[in-house]
């Protein structure tokens, strides 16, 4: 993963990965405005691990990626949003071609 810092803010892009304890260092060393985390499971972290990752990195504004591109990584989007909300986080899920301002 990568932490990107500029005068406009700071974000974490976890990449195509699973949950690791090293992610706690990101939260200890950086004040993140948002994070881009995989949520599709199988090849990356799933929803539950991504919720835990948000805690590790101390970030409550999450953009979910790496899901719904193959049958075995299809997620229940409403369940995902509910799990993040229950942990005090906001999960943004974009449709293909959609954009947002973070």
Secondary structure, DSSP 8 states (H G I E B T S, - for coil): -EEEEETTEEEEE--S----TTHHHHHHH---SEEEEE-B-TTS-BHHHHHHHHHHTT--EEEEES-SSSGGG---HHHHHHHHHHTT-EEE---TT-----
